[in-house]
Structures are given as C-alpha cells and as structure tokens.
Amino acid sequence: MKPSPKTLVQLTPIAVAAVMALAPPSAQTVERYYARGLYPFIQGNLTALSNRSPVAWFDVTLGFLLLIVTGSWIYWLRRVRREKSIKPIARGLFATLAGGSVVYLWFLAAWGLNYARPMIETQIPFDESRITPQAVRGLAELAVREANRSYAAAHAEGFPAIHDWPTALSDALHQVEREFGRPSPTRVAHPKTSMLSPFYRAAGVSGQLAPFFLETLLNPDLTGPERPAVLAHEWAHLSGYAPESAASFVGYLAAWRAGPAAEYSAWLDLVSESTNQLQPVTQRLVLEKLEAGPRQDQEAIRQRLKALVRPVERAAWSTYDQMLKSQGVEEGVRSYSRVVQLLIGTEALTASRLKPQAPSR
Ligand SMILES: [Zn+2]
C-alpha cells in the first residue's frame, strides 16, 4: 500500500525529529554552523519580530497549541462514536506525534540546539585546580565586599523598571559576547511579563527565555536590585548560552561592566550564589560582613520568595532537572553552582575591566 500524501507530510517531521534525537550533530558542528552562523541570524529576526508587540507571543503560542490539540481530539473522539471504530484514535495519535515533532524541531532550530554547543570552559582558558574551598570562600568574601562598595552608587542611579531594557547592559553584553566569538551582537528582547506569572511566583522562577519567538519573560515581582542581574542572565541565554551556569557567568560579566545599578545587582546575586556553597559556620562568618544596605535588599528578596508554594517549586525544579538531563547537561540542577566554578577556574575576575581583587587562595 502506498502512503497517501497526507501521511507523508506527517511522517517527515517525525522522521527528522527522530534523527535529531537519536543521532544529534556533534558539538563542533553545532558551534561552527549553528551557534556562529544560523542562530545569530534566526535570533536577530525572531526577537526583532516579537519585540514589535508588548504581548508575550509565548502565551499566544501556548494558547493556540492548546486550542488545536483540544479541538482536534474532540473531533477524533466524535469520529470514534460515529464510525464505531477505534481507527480515528490511531489517526489522532499519529497526527499528535507529527504536530509534537514540528514543535520540537521549531524549538531546536530557534534555540534548543544551543544546548549541544561545547561547554564554555572548553572555549576559554580554564584551570580546574584553582577551584578549592579557600577560593570559593575568597569569592564569597569578594562578592560581599563589592556589594558593600557598590550599594550607594547603585541606589543613587536607581534600578530599571520591569519592562525597561537598559542600553548600558545591552552594550556590555555585546562587548562580552564579541570577546567570546559571537559574530554579530544579540538583538536584545524587550522584557515582557507573561500569563505564566502566577506559576513563576509559585515556583520561584525569576525569568525565562521563551524559545518560540525568543522573548525574555520576567517575574513581575522581582525587586529593583534583582532586575539587572536577572535580565543579564536571560539575555545571555538569548545570546546562545543555554546552560544555567554559562548564562549566569556571561550575565555577571556583562552586568559588571554596565554601570552602578547592574554592577551592584550582579554582586548581590553572587553573594547568595557563592555563600550558598559554604559550610554553615563559614557562611555566617562571611555574611556578617554584609552591611545594612545590601542586607536590607536581601531581606526584601527573601520576603518576595516567602510566597513560594513549596510543592510547586519542587515539582518545577524536578521537571526542569529532567529537561536539562534530557538535553545532555549531566549535572541537572547542580549546574547552578558551576557558575562559581567558572568564575574561579577562568580568569574572568582578574581579566575583567573592573579588576576587583582576585579571590584569595
Ligand atoms: Zn536561566
């Protein structure tokens, strides 16, 4: 029996998706042709398109997909009753698989292939032997000192509003990504808020890169001092850094060059990130040095996070963990602390234009 043209149309995306899942391209191929070729082109155009409207196109896409899936299944189930046969169910499953494959391929082409790039530490000088408990403590102490130092200037400058896109931050990102070899500057996404905000609130999600139209979605509850660092992280994802650790690393480097508010925001974020890696006693000793101002900002963040619904948070994290693992990032949620390893193992802090004191060893 020859397959009908309709069957062939449905079979093609399934076959391509299966090939991409079972025999993915090598990291070098992805870096050369996708990350440094196709992706910057796709990114520039998709983000320019979605920047045209303040509405989150991600929400519209999700709503549209939900409508199509529900509508189609109502149709197939009615056919089952009318035809008194289960054949429409088979047709429905096949069409759903084909549709799912199209969405998966869209995700891969628009952003997801960035997961298959070589790890960032293979592309810049990285010395693993520098990562010692003393160096981690040194980094935490540095973050505390720098947060104390930059607090007043940051508050004098003021923090961006939730929908702002500070040019100092995008300029800094362009500088950092150029140093890392991106052929053209990222078209930054105008930050949007989403229908998913209640979920972000419940799950403690600060922001998200929405993969279909390459948008930046932010949790509207973020406090002022949090916003520049979160925005820098999300824009680093947009630049093509998929793993959390790489996005945080690139985000910090950009924020540290982007004026007082962004600089302070990044240091304050690193205070939590780095002190979280310390033993409780050391952590207390290091955090004692944090002055009243930054401490107050930290308390405001803690208050915001109090609204977290724990079971939702756990479910969200384990789903996210699964997703990361399925994308080949072995450490899963543990990859967050890898940003500390990246900061210490590379010369990022000593080579930065800021030239803060290197963490003591
Ligand atoms: Zn992220």
Boltz pocket constraint, residues with backbone or C-beta under 6 A from the ligand:
constraints:
  - pocket:
      binder: B
      contacts: [[A, 207], [A, 233], [A, 234], [A, 237], [A, 242], [A, 244], [A, 247]]
      max_distance: 6.0
